[in-house]
Amino acid sequence: MTGLQNGRNPKMADYDWRRFAHELSMKHRSDGRGLRAIATEMGVTASDLSRAMGGQIVSVQKVIAICKWIGFGVMDFYLPPLIKTTKSTCCSGSNVKHREDEEPRGLGHSPRDLQLMRRMGR
């Protein structure tokens, strides 16, 4: 976990809202103007700008406008999945069926039960 707004699931892509908010706040402080003036220049509302500075999620068009103003690319805050996604093998036919040379795998069956099951052809 990275402490991001929605928690970071490494299997899913995410956006670093905290870093985005930090960079926006730094740019706002160095600019010296008020939120309304900056928001008008960007083309977003002052409340949207305030939410973004607080690390809250804002819409993609507002992220684009803000990134353009702070001098960052939209993708600079993108967090790609950390784990390669592979085709799921859960419950596919070839994985569920037992090969004939494999031992049957029953949950909670004793070795004696497994022997009896083999004899009975199960």
N, C-alpha and C positions, 0 to 999 in steps of 0.2 A: 504494500500500500504506500502511496506517496502522499496521502493526506489531501488528495484532490476532492473537489466538491461531491462527486458521486462515488467516491471510492474508485480505485483503479483495479479493474479486472484485466490481468495481463493478456487475456485471450481476445480482448476487444480494443478497438481503436478508441482514443479519447482525446480530449483537448485540455491543455494545461491552463485552466482558468485562473489559477493563482498567479502564475508567472505573467499571464496576459494582464491581469489587474495590476500587478507590480510595475510592469513596464509602462502602462497607461498612467499610473499615479506619478511615476518619476517624470514622465514627459509633461504632465499637468503642472507639477511643482516648478519645473524649469521654465514653463511658459509664462506663468504669473497671472494669466487671465482667469476669469471665473468660468464655472461650468457651462453656463448658458451661452456665453460667447464662443467657447470652444465647440460646444455641441452644434451650434448654428453653423459654424465653419465646416464641421464634419458632415452635417446633414442628418443628425440624429437628435433625439430629444434630450433634454438635460437629465430627465429621469433614467433614460437608457444609459447615458454616460455614467451616471451615479451608480447604477446597478453593475455595470461593467467594472468600474473602479472598486466595487465591493467584492468582486470575484464571482458574481452571479452570472448565470447563463443568459446570453442575449442572442437574438436571431443572427443568422449568417450574414445578412446584408449589413447589419450594424457592425459585426465583427470586421467585415471587409473595410467599411468606412473608417473604423477606429484604427485598424492596422495600417491603412494608408496614411493616416494622420501621424501616428507614432513612428512611422518609418520602418515597420517590420512587415514581412510577408505573412499571409494568413497561415501558411504551412510551418512557420517558425514555432508555433505553439502546438502543433499536431504531435500526438503521442501514438506511434504505430503499435500494433499488437507485438508483444514480446515473444510469444510462442507461435511457431509456425502452425497454421491450421492444416490439419490433414483430414482426409476422408474418414468419417466415422466408421468404426468397425462394430459398433454396438448393434446387436440384433440383426446383423445381416445373415442371410441363409448359410453361407459357407462357414461362418464363425459359430453358429449355433449348433450345427450338426456335429456329432462326434465322429471321428474317423474310426474305422473298425479296429485298428490296432491300439487305440487309446482305451484306458480304463474309464468306465463310467464315473462321472463326478457327481455324486449326490451330496446334498447338504445334510450333514448329521448322520450319514450312514456309516456304520461300523465296517471294518474289513470283512467280517463274517457276512453281513448283509450284502455287501458288494459281491462276495463269492456266490451267494445264493441267487442274486440277480443275474449273474453271468450264466449260471447253470440253467436258469429258467428262460434265458434268451432275451432279457430286458435290456 
